[in-house]
Amino acid sequence: MDNIRFSTYRKKLKKTQKQMAQLLGTSIKAIHSYEQGWRSIPVHVERQLYFLLAQKLCSRNGHVFCWEQRECPPEQRQLCPAWEFNSGKQCWFINGTICEGIVHNSWQEKMALCRTCSVFKAILAEIDRHE
């Protein structure tokens, strides 16, 4: 996530930099640094921000479970944490999911795949529609 997207998403949540710092458990100086592009946005901050956006701005009705949309075979579903925790609409939030048949080694690697996935793209599209 880049600094412009971070700032845009904070504004979509209608939060000040101070409120965002409180929500993310960081300092206001860190939030300012993220938005100015002086510091890269840590994985845990990006993850929490996507979670907050999805919870606040996305409907729960329009999205199908990831395993249905991706047509995962039953043996793969049973090994996947998204299936185990019935989180097929928030699979992007959970580490250790078995997209494309493998567990990804890092959040960055996982999110690179998620950004190409129709499940996550639908979430981003809904977030981006909100003013």
N, CA, C and O atoms as a Tinker XYZ file with bonds, in Angstrom:
   524  protein
     1  N      0.853000   -1.171000    0.000000    73     2
     2  CA     0.000000    0.000000    0.000000    64     1     3
     3  C      0.899000    1.234000    0.000000    63     2     4     5
     4  O      1.877000    1.306000    0.743000    81     3
     5  N      0.554000    2.192000   -0.837000    73     3     6
     6  CA     1.356000    3.411000   -0.871000    64     5     7
     7  C      0.740000    4.498000    0.007000    63     6     8     9
     8  O     -0.360000    4.339000    0.536000    81     7
     9  N      1.465000    5.599000    0.150000    73     7    10
    10  CA     1.046000    6.675000    1.048000    64     9    11
    11  C     -0.261000    7.342000    0.597000    63    10    12    13
    12  O     -1.071000    7.736000    1.437000    81    11
    13  N     -0.469000    7.469000   -0.691000    73    11    14
    14  CA    -1.681000    8.127000   -1.185000    64    13    15
    15  C     -2.909000    7.270000   -0.886000    63    14    16    17
    16  O     -3.940000    7.778000   -0.445000    81    15
    17  N     -2.790000    5.987000   -1.126000    73    15    18
    18  CA    -3.907000    5.079000   -0.834000    64    17    19
    19  C     -4.198000    5.069000    0.671000    63    18    20    21
    20  O     -5.359000    5.076000    1.080000    81    19
    21  N     -3.150000    5.053000    1.487000    73    19    22
    22  CA    -3.331000    5.073000    2.939000    64    21    23
    23  C     -4.129000    6.316000    3.349000    63    22    24    25
    24  O     -5.097000    6.219000    4.103000    81    23
    25  N     -3.719000    7.467000    2.852000    73    23    26
    26  CA    -4.398000    8.718000    3.184000    64    25    27
    27  C     -5.847000    8.714000    2.693000    63    26    28    29
    28  O     -6.752000    9.141000    3.410000    81    27
    29  N     -6.057000    8.236000    1.485000    73    27    30
    30  CA    -7.413000    8.155000    0.918000    64    29    31
    31  C     -8.297000    7.256000    1.774000    63    30    32    33
    32  O     -9.445000    7.596000    2.061000    81    31
    33  N     -7.766000    6.118000    2.176000    73    31    34
    34  CA    -8.548000    5.184000    2.980000    64    33    35
    35  C     -8.843000    5.744000    4.368000    63    34    36    37
    36  O     -9.931000    5.525000    4.901000    81    35
    37  N     -7.900000    6.455000    4.954000    73    35    38
    38  CA    -8.162000    7.093000    6.255000    64    37    39
    39  C     -9.331000    8.052000    6.119000    63    38    40    41
    40  O    -10.207000    8.101000    6.982000    81    39
    41  N     -9.342000    8.810000    5.041000    73    39    42
    42  CA   -10.416000    9.778000    4.816000    64    41    43
    43  C    -11.748000    9.082000    4.542000    63    42    44    45
    44  O    -12.796000    9.585000    4.946000    81    43
    45  N    -11.725000    7.943000    3.867000    73    43    46
    46  CA   -12.956000    7.180000    3.643000    64    45    47
    47  C    -13.550000    6.695000    4.968000    63    46    48    49
    48  O    -14.767000    6.583000    5.112000    81    47
    49  N    -12.679000    6.413000    5.922000    73    47    50
    50  CA   -13.147000    6.024000    7.257000    64    49    51
    51  C    -13.585000    7.229000    8.086000    63    50    52    53
    52  O    -14.121000    7.080000    9.184000    81    51
    53  N    -13.347000    8.429000    7.543000    73    51    54
    54  CA   -13.700000    9.693000    8.220000    64    53    55
    55  C    -12.998000    9.811000    9.570000    63    54    56    57
    56  O    -13.605000   10.148000   10.586000    81    55
    57  N    -11.696000    9.520000    9.545000    73    55    58
    58  CA   -10.880000    9.588000   10.760000    64    57    59
    59  C     -9.789000   10.628000   10.601000    63    58    60    61
    60  O     -9.219000   10.788000    9.522000    81    59
    61  N     -9.503000   11.333000   11.687000    73    59    62
    62  CA    -8.360000   12.232000   11.711000    64    61    63
    63  C     -7.099000   11.383000   11.846000    63    62    64    65
    64  O     -7.173000   10.182000   12.108000    81    63
    65  N     -5.949000   12.013000   11.667000    73    63    66
    66  CA    -4.698000   11.275000   11.857000    64    65    67
    67  C     -4.596000   10.771000   13.297000    63    66    68    69
    68  O     -4.112000    9.665000   13.535000    81    67
    69  N     -5.046000   11.571000   14.246000    73    67    70
    70  CA    -5.004000   11.156000   15.657000    64    69    71
    71  C     -5.914000    9.951000   15.894000    63    70    72    73
    72  O     -5.512000    8.994000   16.555000    81    71
    73  N     -7.126000    9.989000   15.364000    73    71    74
    74  CA    -8.050000    8.868000   15.524000    64    73    75
    75  C     -7.508000    7.608000   14.848000    63    74    76    77
    76  O     -7.653000    6.502000   15.368000    81    75
    77  N     -6.883000    7.788000   13.685000    73    75    78
    78  CA    -6.308000    6.644000   12.974000    64    77    79
    79  C     -5.173000    6.037000   13.778000    63    78    80    81
    80  O     -5.046000    4.814000   13.844000    81    79
    81  N     -4.357000    6.867000   14.383000    73    79    82
    82  CA    -3.261000    6.378000   15.222000    64    81    83
    83  C     -3.812000    5.534000   16.369000    63    82    84    85
    84  O     -3.269000    4.475000   16.686000    81    83
    85  N     -4.886000    6.007000   16.982000    73    83    86
    86  CA    -5.494000    5.256000   18.085000    64    85    87
    87  C     -6.043000    3.914000   17.598000    63    86    88    89
    88  O     -5.852000    2.889000   18.252000    81    87
    89  N     -6.723000    3.922000   16.454000    73    87    90
    90  CA    -7.286000    2.681000   15.907000    64    89    91
    91  C     -6.213000    1.662000   15.557000    63    90    92    93
    92  O     -6.399000    0.460000   15.742000    81    91
    93  N     -5.090000    2.154000   15.050000    73    91    94
    94  CA    -4.033000    1.259000   14.587000    64    93    95
    95  C     -2.977000    0.975000   15.645000    63    94    96    97
    96  O     -2.048000    0.204000   15.404000    81    95
    97  N     -3.112000    1.591000   16.813000    73    95    98
    98  CA    -2.170000    1.342000   17.898000    64    97    99
    99  C     -0.777000    1.865000   17.605000    63    98   100   101
   100  O      0.223000    1.222000   17.926000    81    99
   101  N     -0.724000    3.032000   16.995000    73    99   102
   102  CA     0.565000    3.635000   16.655000    64   101   103
   103  C      0.523000    5.122000   16.998000    63   102   104   105
   104  O     -0.475000    5.607000   17.530000    81   103
   105  N      1.572000    5.829000   16.705000    73   103   106
   106  CA     1.633000    7.254000   17.042000    64   105   107
   107  C      1.083000    8.099000   15.898000    63   106   108   109
   108  O      1.041000    7.662000   14.748000    81   107
   109  N      0.671000    9.297000   16.231000    73   107   110
   110  CA     0.215000   10.234000   15.204000    64   109   111
   111  C      1.385000   10.598000   14.283000    63   110   112   113
   112  O      1.189000   10.844000   13.093000    81   111
   113  N      2.578000   10.630000   14.828000    73   111   114
   114  CA     3.770000   10.906000   14.023000    64   113   115
   115  C      3.970000    9.809000   12.971000    63   114   116   117
   116  O      4.368000   10.098000   11.843000    81   115
   117  N      3.697000    8.561000   13.334000    73   115   118
   118  CA     3.808000    7.457000   12.376000    64   117   119
   119  C      2.782000    7.624000   11.257000    63   118   120   121
   120  O      3.105000    7.442000   10.083000    81   119
   121  N      1.553000    7.969000   11.618000    73   119   122
   122  CA     0.503000    8.165000   10.612000    64   121   123
   123  C      0.908000    9.274000    9.650000    63   122   124   125
   124  O      0.772000    9.131000    8.435000    81   123
   125  N      1.398000   10.361000   10.191000    73   123   126
   126  CA     1.862000   11.478000    9.360000    64   125   127
   127  C      2.980000   11.007000    8.425000    63   126   128   129
   128  O      2.990000   11.350000    7.243000    81   127
   129  N      3.906000   10.234000    8.951000    73   127   130
   130  CA     5.025000    9.722000    8.142000    64   129   131
   131  C      4.550000    8.783000    7.042000    63   130   132   133
   132  O      5.091000    8.806000    5.936000    81   131
   133  N      3.538000    7.951000    7.332000    73   131   134
   134  CA     2.991000    7.065000    6.305000    64   133   135
   135  C      2.381000    7.898000    5.173000    63   134   136   137
   136  O      2.607000    7.628000    3.994000    81   135
   137  N      1.606000    8.914000    5.556000    73   135   138
   138  CA     0.901000    9.711000    4.562000    64   137   139
   139  C      1.845000   10.590000    3.744000    63   138   140   141
   140  O      1.553000   10.902000    2.589000    81   139
   141  N      2.944000   10.980000    4.317000    73   139   142
   142  CA     3.928000   11.785000    3.585000    64   141   143
   143  C      4.859000   10.918000    2.741000    63   142   144   145
   144  O      5.593000   11.432000    1.897000    81   143
   145  N      4.829000    9.620000    2.964000    73   143   146
   146  CA     5.701000    8.719000    2.232000    64   145   147
   147  C      7.099000    8.620000    2.809000    63   146   148   149
   148  O      8.005000    8.092000    2.164000    81   147
   149  N      7.279000    9.125000    4.022000    73   147   150
   150  CA     8.594000    9.090000    4.664000    64   149   151
   151  C      8.893000    7.718000    5.249000    63   150   152   153
   152  O     10.057000    7.335000    5.370000    81   151
   153  N      7.855000    6.977000    5.613000    73   151   154
   154  CA     8.005000    5.625000    6.156000    64   153   155
   155  C      7.106000    4.682000    5.384000    63   154   156   157
   156  O      6.000000    5.051000    4.989000    81   155
   157  N      7.576000    3.478000    5.170000    73   155   158
   158  CA     6.716000    2.491000    4.521000    64   157   159
   159  C      5.674000    2.012000    5.531000    63   158   160   161
   160  O      5.906000    2.016000    6.740000    81   159
   161  N      4.551000    1.611000    5.017000    73   159   162
   162  CA     3.442000    1.183000    5.869000    64   161   163
   163  C      3.682000   -0.270000    6.262000    63   162   164   165
   164  O      3.763000   -1.145000    5.399000    81   163
   165  N      3.795000   -0.527000    7.564000    73   163   166
   166  CA     4.055000   -1.901000    8.019000    64   165   167
   167  C      2.900000   -2.844000    7.685000    63   166   168   169
   168  O      1.749000   -2.432000    7.540000    81   167
   169  N      3.245000   -4.093000    7.571000    73   167   170
   170  CA     2.281000   -5.139000    7.241000    64   169   171
   171  C      1.088000   -5.126000    8.182000    63   170   172   173
   172  O     -0.054000   -5.183000    7.726000    81   171
   173  N      1.327000   -5.051000    9.481000    73   171   174
   174  CA     0.214000   -5.119000   10.428000    64   173   175
   175  C     -0.709000   -3.913000   10.310000    63   174   176   177
   176  O     -1.904000   -4.028000   10.580000    81   175
   177  N     -0.184000   -2.765000    9.913000    73   175   178
   178  CA    -0.999000   -1.565000    9.731000    64   177   179
   179  C     -1.859000   -1.704000    8.470000    63   178   180   181
   180  O     -3.051000   -1.400000    8.491000    81   179
   181  N     -1.254000   -2.160000    7.386000    73   179   182
   182  CA    -1.999000   -2.372000    6.145000    64   181   183
   183  C     -3.138000   -3.364000    6.365000    63   182   184   185
   184  O     -4.270000   -3.133000    5.940000    81   183
   185  N     -2.829000   -4.443000    7.018000    73   183   186
   186  CA    -3.813000   -5.496000    7.279000    64   185   187
   187  C     -4.981000   -4.958000    8.110000    63   186   188   189
   188  O     -6.144000   -5.204000    7.789000    81   187
   189  N     -4.666000   -4.233000    9.165000    73   187   190
   190  CA    -5.710000   -3.674000   10.030000    64   189   191
   191  C     -6.555000   -2.648000    9.281000    63   190   192   193
   192  O     -7.771000   -2.595000    9.463000    81   191
   193  N     -5.928000   -1.843000    8.451000    73   191   194
   194  CA    -6.670000   -0.839000    7.697000    64   193   195
   195  C     -7.648000   -1.492000    6.727000    63   194   196   197
   196  O     -8.802000   -1.072000    6.645000    81   195
   197  N     -7.210000   -2.508000    5.995000    73   195   198
   198  CA    -8.129000   -3.226000    5.101000    64   197   199
   199  C     -9.284000   -3.848000    5.889000    63   198   200   201
   200  O    -10.430000   -3.829000    5.439000    81   199
   201  N     -8.980000   -4.391000    7.054000    73   199   202
   202  CA   -10.025000   -4.988000    7.887000    64   201   203
   203  C    -11.065000   -3.939000    8.289000    63   202   204   205
   204  O    -12.266000   -4.176000    8.160000    81   203
   205  N    -10.608000   -2.786000    8.775000    73   203   206
   206  CA   -11.528000   -1.726000    9.186000    64   205   207
   207  C    -12.385000   -1.241000    8.019000    63   206   208   209
   208  O    -13.589000   -1.032000    8.167000    81   207
   209  N    -11.757000   -1.066000    6.865000    73   207   210
   210  CA   -12.496000   -0.628000    5.682000    64   209   211
   211  C    -13.566000   -1.641000    5.291000    63   210   212   213
   212  O    -14.710000   -1.274000    5.023000    81   211
   213  N    -13.194000   -2.900000    5.261000    73   211   214
   214  CA   -14.149000   -3.946000    4.883000    64   213   215
   215  C    -15.301000   -4.014000    5.872000    63   214   216   217
   216  O    -16.455000   -4.175000    5.472000    81   215
   217  N    -15.001000   -3.894000    7.149000    73   215   218
   218  CA   -16.051000   -3.963000    8.172000    64   217   219
   219  C    -17.007000   -2.783000    8.072000    63   218   220   221
   220  O    -18.212000   -2.946000    8.261000    81   219
   221  N    -16.489000   -1.612000    7.782000    73   219   222
   222  CA   -17.323000   -0.418000    7.775000    64   221   223
   223  C    -18.027000   -0.177000    6.440000    63   222   224   225
   224  O    -19.177000    0.262000    6.415000    81   223
   225  N    -17.347000   -0.461000    5.339000    73   223   226
   226  CA   -17.865000   -0.020000    4.052000    64   225   227
   227  C    -18.447000   -1.123000    3.168000    63   226   228   229
   228  O    -19.137000   -0.820000    2.194000    81   227
   229  N    -18.192000   -2.368000    3.474000    73   227   230
   230  CA   -18.621000   -3.439000    2.572000    64   229   231
   231  C    -19.860000   -4.149000    3.091000    63   230   232   233
   232  O    -19.982000   -4.453000    4.278000    81   231
   233  N    -20.773000   -4.403000    2.164000    73   231   234
   234  CA   -21.964000   -5.170000    2.524000    64   233   235
   235  C    -21.568000   -6.625000    2.723000    63   234   236   237
   236  O    -20.560000   -7.082000    2.183000    81   235
   237  N    -22.334000   -7.320000    3.471000    73   235   238
   238  CA   -22.039000   -8.735000    3.729000    64   237   239
   239  C    -22.784000   -9.649000    2.759000    63   238   240   241
   240  O    -22.533000  -10.854000    2.732000    81   239
   241  N    -23.683000   -9.099000    1.974000    73   239   242
   242  CA   -24.548000   -9.929000    1.144000    64   241   243
   243  C    -23.968000  -10.249000   -0.228000    63   242   244   245
   244  O    -24.152000  -11.359000   -0.727000    81   243
   245  N    -23.273000   -9.301000   -0.847000    73   243   246
   246  CA   -22.898000   -9.441000   -2.241000    64   245   247
   247  C    -21.713000  -10.337000   -2.531000    63   246   248   249
   248  O    -21.476000  -10.672000   -3.691000    81   247
   249  N    -20.970000  -10.734000   -1.532000    73   247   250
   250  CA   -19.747000  -11.488000   -1.783000    64   249   251
   251  C    -19.955000  -12.973000   -1.485000    63   250   252   253
   252  O    -20.528000  -13.343000   -0.461000    81   251
   253  N    -19.480000  -13.807000   -2.398000    73   251   254
   254  CA   -19.556000  -15.246000   -2.171000    64   253   255
   255  C    -18.275000  -15.713000   -1.480000    63   254   256   257
   256  O    -17.259000  -15.018000   -1.493000    81   255
   257  N    -18.340000  -16.876000   -0.890000    73   255   258
   258  CA   -17.160000  -17.430000   -0.236000    64   257   259
   259  C    -16.065000  -17.671000   -1.266000    63   258   260   261
   260  O    -16.334000  -18.060000   -2.402000    81   259
   261  N    -14.827000  -17.433000   -0.847000    73   259   262
   262  CA   -13.690000  -17.563000   -1.761000    64   261   263
   263  C    -13.595000  -18.967000   -2.348000    63   262   264   265
   264  O    -13.310000  -19.123000   -3.535000    81   263
   265  N    -13.832000  -19.983000   -1.530000    73   263   266
   266  CA   -13.691000  -21.354000   -2.028000    64   265   267
   267  C    -14.731000  -21.690000   -3.084000    63   266   268   269
   268  O    -14.498000  -22.549000   -3.935000    81   267
   269  N    -15.892000  -21.013000   -3.036000    73   267   270
   270  CA   -16.897000  -21.213000   -4.079000    64   269   271
   271  C    -16.489000  -20.472000   -5.352000    63   270   272   273
   272  O    -16.545000  -21.023000   -6.451000    81   271
   273  N    -16.085000  -19.240000   -5.188000    73   271   274
   274  CA   -15.709000  -18.435000   -6.344000    64   273   275
   275  C    -14.475000  -18.993000   -7.042000    63   274   276   277
   276  O    -14.393000  -18.970000   -8.271000    81   275
   277  N    -13.517000  -19.493000   -6.269000    73   275   278
   278  CA   -12.281000  -20.033000   -6.844000    64   277   279
   279  C    -12.391000  -21.526000   -7.163000    63   278   280   281
   280  O    -11.464000  -22.122000   -7.712000    81   279
   281  N    -13.540000  -22.125000   -6.812000    73   279   282
   282  CA   -13.806000  -23.541000   -7.063000    64   281   283
   283  C    -12.696000  -24.442000   -6.508000    63   282   284   285
   284  O    -12.168000  -25.310000   -7.203000    81   283
   285  N    -12.364000  -24.211000   -5.247000    73   283   286
   286  CA   -11.333000  -25.020000   -4.586000    64   285   287
   287  C    -11.841000  -26.444000   -4.367000    63   286   288   289
   288  O    -12.989000  -26.636000   -3.967000    81   287
   289  N    -11.004000  -27.431000   -4.625000    73   287   290
   290  CA   -11.425000  -28.815000   -4.375000    64   289   291
   291  C    -11.599000  -29.071000   -2.875000    63   290   292   293
   292  O    -10.935000  -28.428000   -2.062000    81   291
   293  N    -12.477000  -29.995000   -2.500000    73   291   294
   294  CA   -12.758000  -30.264000   -1.082000    64   293   295
   295  C    -11.506000  -30.548000   -0.245000    63   294   296   297
   296  O    -11.416000  -30.090000    0.894000    81   295
   297  N    -10.551000  -31.286000   -0.784000    73   295   298
   298  CA    -9.345000  -31.611000   -0.008000    64   297   299
   299  C     -8.512000  -30.356000    0.276000    63   298   300   301
   300  O     -7.853000  -30.275000    1.312000    81   299
   301  N     -8.535000  -29.387000   -0.629000    73   299   302
   302  CA    -7.816000  -28.124000   -0.394000    64   301   303
   303  C     -8.576000  -27.266000    0.612000    63   302   304   305
   304  O     -7.965000  -26.636000    1.476000    81   303
   305  N     -9.888000  -27.235000    0.509000    73   303   306
   306  CA   -10.718000  -26.460000    1.443000    64   305   307
   307  C    -10.457000  -26.892000    2.883000    63   306   308   309
   308  O    -10.284000  -26.055000    3.769000    81   307
   309  N    -10.431000  -28.178000    3.105000    73   307   310
   310  CA   -10.296000  -28.697000    4.461000    64   309   311
   311  C     -8.956000  -28.347000    5.094000    63   310   312   313
   312  O     -8.841000  -28.367000    6.320000    81   311
   313  N     -7.953000  -28.032000    4.309000    73   311   314
   314  CA    -6.640000  -27.653000    4.825000    64   313   315
   315  C     -6.493000  -26.142000    5.001000    63   314   316   317
   316  O     -5.526000  -25.675000    5.602000    81   315
   317  N     -7.438000  -25.392000    4.484000    73   315   318
   318  CA    -7.321000  -23.931000    4.448000    64   317   319
   319  C     -7.953000  -23.271000    5.678000    63   318   320   321
   320  O     -9.079000  -23.603000    6.048000    81   319
   321  N     -7.230000  -22.334000    6.315000    73   319   322
   322  CA    -7.782000  -21.629000    7.480000    64   321   323
   323  C     -9.040000  -20.816000    7.156000    63   322   324   325
   324  O     -9.894000  -20.648000    8.026000    81   323
   325  N     -9.174000  -20.311000    5.933000    73   323   326
   326  CA   -10.383000  -19.564000    5.586000    64   325   327
   327  C    -11.615000  -20.466000    5.704000    63   326   328   329
   328  O    -12.662000  -20.032000    6.182000    81   327
   329  N    -11.486000  -21.701000    5.272000    73   327   330
   330  CA   -12.559000  -22.686000    5.386000    64   329   331
   331  C    -12.787000  -23.061000    6.848000    63   330   332   333
   332  O    -13.919000  -23.066000    7.331000    81   331
   333  N    -11.693000  -23.373000    7.542000    73   331   334
   334  CA   -11.778000  -23.802000    8.945000    64   333   335
   335  C    -12.489000  -22.772000    9.814000    63   334   336   337
   336  O    -13.288000  -23.131000   10.679000    81   335
   337  N    -12.200000  -21.487000    9.585000    73   335   338
   338  CA   -12.764000  -20.425000   10.407000    64   337   339
   339  C    -13.954000  -19.734000    9.742000    63   338   340   341
   340  O    -14.370000  -18.654000   10.163000    81   339
   341  N    -14.506000  -20.378000    8.684000    73   339   342
   342  CA   -15.676000  -19.861000    7.975000    64   341   343
   343  C    -15.502000  -18.387000    7.611000    63   342   344   345
   344  O    -16.387000  -17.564000    7.850000    81   343
   345  N    -14.356000  -18.075000    7.035000    73   343   346
   346  CA   -14.006000  -16.695000    6.702000    64   345   347
   347  C    -13.770000  -16.516000    5.211000    63   346   348   349
   348  O    -12.842000  -15.819000    4.802000    81   347
   349  N    -14.592000  -17.132000    4.420000    73   347   350
   350  CA   -14.440000  -17.078000    2.975000    64   349   351
   351  C    -14.711000  -15.736000    2.354000    63   350   352   353
   352  O    -14.472000  -15.550000    1.161000    81   351
   353  N    -15.206000  -14.789000    3.137000    73   351   354
   354  CA   -15.392000  -13.428000    2.640000    64   353   355
   355  C    -14.269000  -12.519000    3.140000    63   354   356   357
   356  O    -14.169000  -11.361000    2.736000    81   355
   357  N    -13.430000  -13.059000    4.020000    73   355   358
   358  CA   -12.271000  -12.312000    4.528000    64   357   359
   359  C    -11.008000  -13.160000    4.445000    63   358   360   361
   360  O    -10.126000  -13.062000    5.298000    81   359
   361  N    -10.929000  -13.985000    3.417000    73   359   362
   362  CA    -9.776000  -14.862000    3.235000    64   361   363
   363  C     -8.484000  -14.061000    3.135000    63   362   364   365
   364  O     -7.432000  -14.521000    3.579000    81   363
   365  N     -8.557000  -12.876000    2.559000    73   363   366
   366  CA    -7.403000  -11.995000    2.387000    64   365   367
   367  C     -6.813000  -11.567000    3.733000    63   366   368   369
   368  O     -5.644000  -11.187000    3.798000    81   367
   369  N     -7.595000  -11.623000    4.792000    73   367   370
   370  CA    -7.158000  -11.183000    6.118000    64   369   371
   371  C     -6.377000  -12.262000    6.866000    63   370   372   373
   372  O     -5.631000  -11.965000    7.799000    81   371
   373  N     -6.554000  -13.504000    6.453000    73   371   374
   374  CA    -6.011000  -14.638000    7.209000    64   373   375
   375  C     -4.718000  -15.141000    6.575000    63   374   376   377
   376  O     -4.678000  -15.462000    5.387000    81   375
   377  N     -3.680000  -15.203000    7.371000    73   375   378
   378  CA    -2.430000  -15.808000    6.908000    64   377   379
   379  C     -2.611000  -17.318000    6.823000    63   378   380   381
   380  O     -3.435000  -17.897000    7.530000    81   379
   381  N     -1.836000  -17.943000    5.956000    73   379   382
   382  CA    -1.843000  -19.395000    5.851000    64   381   383
   383  C     -2.897000  -19.972000    4.940000    63   382   384   385
   384  O     -3.057000  -21.191000    4.881000    81   383
   385  N     -3.637000  -19.112000    4.212000    73   383   386
   386  CA    -4.613000  -19.649000    3.269000    64   385   387
   387  C     -3.877000  -20.373000    2.142000    63   386   388   389
   388  O     -2.705000  -20.107000    1.875000    81   387
   389  N     -4.580000  -21.282000    1.496000    73   387   390
   390  CA    -3.948000  -22.157000    0.510000    64   389   391
   391  C     -4.414000  -21.786000   -0.899000    63   390   392   393
   392  O     -4.923000  -22.635000   -1.632000    81   391
   393  N     -4.241000  -20.548000   -1.265000    73   391   394
   394  CA    -4.616000  -20.113000   -2.604000    64   393   395
   395  C     -3.607000  -20.661000   -3.602000    63   394   396   397
   396  O     -2.401000  -20.680000   -3.352000    81   395
   397  N     -4.121000  -21.097000   -4.716000    73   395   398
   398  CA    -3.313000  -21.715000   -5.770000    64   397   399
   399  C     -2.556000  -22.945000   -5.274000    63   398   400   401
   400  O     -1.523000  -23.314000   -5.831000    81   399
   401  N     -3.078000  -23.572000   -4.229000    73   399   402
   402  CA    -2.537000  -24.838000   -3.753000    64   401   403
   403  C     -1.330000  -24.744000   -2.840000    63   402   404   405
   404  O     -0.787000  -25.772000   -2.435000    81   403
   405  N     -0.892000  -23.522000   -2.500000    73   403   406
   406  CA     0.272000  -23.374000   -1.616000    64   405   407
   407  C      0.002000  -22.324000   -0.545000    63   406   408   409
   408  O     -0.815000  -21.422000   -0.732000    81   407
   409  N      0.699000  -22.456000    0.573000    73   407   410
   410  CA     0.678000  -21.441000    1.621000    64   409   411
   411  C      1.787000  -20.451000    1.288000    63   410   412   413
   412  O      2.908000  -20.851000    0.972000    81   411
   413  N      1.482000  -19.190000    1.356000    73   411   414
   414  CA     2.472000  -18.164000    1.017000    64   413   415
   415  C      3.315000  -17.818000    2.240000    63   414   416   417
   416  O      2.829000  -17.849000    3.370000    81   415
   417  N      4.562000  -17.494000    2.006000    73   415   418
   418  CA     5.536000  -17.318000    3.082000    64   417   419
   419  C      5.434000  -15.994000    3.820000    63   418   420   421
   420  O      5.896000  -15.898000    4.958000    81   419
   421  N      4.852000  -14.982000    3.219000    73   419   422
   422  CA     4.797000  -13.667000    3.867000    64   421   423
   423  C      3.506000  -12.956000    3.482000    63   422   424   425
   424  O      2.828000  -13.327000    2.524000    81   423
   425  N      3.191000  -11.932000    4.252000    73   423   426
   426  CA     2.012000  -11.112000    3.964000    64   425   427
   427  C      2.154000  -10.468000    2.583000    63   426   428   429
   428  O      1.188000  -10.428000    1.821000    81   427
   429  N      3.346000   -9.964000    2.253000    73   427   430
   430  CA     3.552000   -9.316000    0.966000    64   429   431
   431  C      3.298000  -10.294000   -0.181000    63   430   432   433
   432  O      2.652000   -9.943000   -1.168000    81   431
   433  N      3.802000  -11.509000   -0.050000    73   431   434
   434  CA     3.603000  -12.533000   -1.076000    64   433   435
   435  C      2.118000  -12.883000   -1.193000    63   434   436   437
   436  O      1.586000  -13.012000   -2.296000    81   435
   437  N      1.463000  -13.035000   -0.048000    73   435   438
   438  CA     0.035000  -13.349000   -0.033000    64   437   439
   439  C     -0.768000  -12.223000   -0.680000    63   438   440   441
   440  O     -1.641000  -12.483000   -1.508000    81   439
   441  N     -0.481000  -10.975000   -0.311000    73   439   442
   442  CA    -1.239000   -9.847000   -0.835000    64   441   443
   443  C     -0.986000   -9.633000   -2.325000    63   442   444   445
   444  O     -1.874000   -9.149000   -3.027000    81   443
   445  N      0.186000   -9.974000   -2.820000    73   443   446
   446  CA     0.438000   -9.889000   -4.260000    64   445   447
   447  C     -0.551000  -10.782000   -5.003000    63   446   448   449
   448  O     -1.077000  -10.395000   -6.047000    81   447
   449  N     -0.803000  -11.967000   -4.472000    73   447   450
   450  CA    -1.789000  -12.863000   -5.066000    64   449   451
   451  C     -3.206000  -12.332000   -4.835000    63   450   452   453
   452  O     -4.024000  -12.338000   -5.755000    81   451
   453  N     -3.499000  -11.875000   -3.618000    73   451   454
   454  CA    -4.843000  -11.378000   -3.304000    64   453   455
   455  C     -5.241000  -10.220000   -4.228000    63   454   456   457
   456  O     -6.399000  -10.119000   -4.635000    81   455
   457  N     -4.293000   -9.360000   -4.551000    73   455   458
   458  CA    -4.605000   -8.220000   -5.411000    64   457   459
   459  C     -4.997000   -8.642000   -6.832000    63   458   460   461
   460  O     -5.568000   -7.843000   -7.574000    81   459
   461  N     -4.699000   -9.872000   -7.213000    73   459   462
   462  CA    -5.096000  -10.375000   -8.533000    64   461   463
   463  C     -6.379000  -11.211000   -8.461000    63   462   464   465
   464  O     -6.912000  -11.625000   -9.490000    81   463
   465  N     -6.865000  -11.453000   -7.257000    73   463   466
   466  CA    -7.996000  -12.347000   -7.027000    64   465   467
   467  C     -9.327000  -11.589000   -7.074000    63   466   468   469
   468  O     -9.438000  -10.479000   -6.552000    81   467
   469  N    -10.317000  -12.192000   -7.697000    73   467   470
   470  CA   -11.633000  -11.558000   -7.826000    64   469   471
   471  C    -12.304000  -11.343000   -6.471000    63   470   472   473
   472  O    -13.103000  -10.417000   -6.331000    81   471
   473  N    -12.003000  -12.167000   -5.477000    73   471   474
   474  CA   -12.599000  -12.009000   -4.140000    64   473   475
   475  C    -12.142000  -10.684000   -3.528000    63   474   476   477
   476  O    -12.965000   -9.891000   -3.072000    81   475
   477  N    -10.842000  -10.452000   -3.520000    73   475   478
   478  CA   -10.292000   -9.228000   -2.932000    64   477   479
   479  C    -10.584000   -8.014000   -3.816000    63   478   480   481
   480  O    -10.840000   -6.924000   -3.304000    81   479
   481  N    -10.546000   -8.191000   -5.119000    73   479   482
   482  CA   -10.852000   -7.084000   -6.030000    64   481   483
   483  C    -12.273000   -6.560000   -5.802000    63   482   484   485
   484  O    -12.514000   -5.356000   -5.894000    81   483
   485  N    -13.209000   -7.461000   -5.505000    73   483   486
   486  CA   -14.588000   -7.045000   -5.237000    64   485   487
   487  C    -14.659000   -6.193000   -3.970000    63   486   488   489
   488  O    -15.415000   -5.223000   -3.911000    81   487
   489  N    -13.866000   -6.559000   -2.956000    73   487   490
   490  CA   -13.818000   -5.782000   -1.715000    64   489   491
   491  C    -13.251000   -4.394000   -2.007000    63   490   492   493
   492  O    -13.825000   -3.389000   -1.588000    81   491
   493  N    -12.128000   -4.335000   -2.724000    73   491   494
   494  CA   -11.512000   -3.045000   -3.053000    64   493   495
   495  C    -12.440000   -2.180000   -3.898000    63   494   496   497
   496  O    -12.513000   -0.968000   -3.696000    81   495
   497  N    -13.142000   -2.789000   -4.836000    73   495   498
   498  CA   -14.066000   -2.028000   -5.674000    64   497   499
   499  C    -15.177000   -1.410000   -4.834000    63   498   500   501
   500  O    -15.568000   -0.263000   -5.053000    81   499
   501  N    -15.673000   -2.167000   -3.886000    73   499   502
   502  CA   -16.738000   -1.638000   -3.016000    64   501   503
   503  C    -16.198000   -0.521000   -2.122000    63   502   504   505
   504  O    -16.878000    0.482000   -1.909000    81   503
   505  N    -15.000000   -0.683000   -1.605000    73   503   506
   506  CA   -14.372000    0.360000   -0.788000    64   505   507
   507  C    -14.161000    1.622000   -1.621000    63   506   508   509
   508  O    -14.440000    2.729000   -1.160000    81   507
   509  N    -13.673000    1.455000   -2.836000    73   507   510
   510  CA   -13.378000    2.607000   -3.701000    64   509   511
   511  C    -14.623000    3.338000   -4.163000    63   510   512   513
   512  O    -14.540000    4.512000   -4.522000    81   511
   513  N    -15.786000    2.676000   -4.164000    73   511   514
   514  CA   -17.040000    3.332000   -4.536000    64   513   515
   515  C    -17.516000    4.320000   -3.475000    63   514   516   517
   516  O    -18.256000    5.252000   -3.790000    81   515
   517  N    -17.107000    4.130000   -2.234000    73   515   518
   518  CA   -17.547000    5.024000   -1.155000    64   517   519
   519  C    -16.791000    6.334000   -1.198000    63   518   520   521
   520  O    -15.581000    6.373000   -1.421000    81   519
   521  N    -17.517000    7.382000   -0.984000    73   519   522
   522  CA   -16.900000    8.723000   -0.915000    64   521   523
   523  C    -16.530000    9.081000    0.488000    63   522   524
   524  O    -16.003000   10.168000    0.729000    81   523
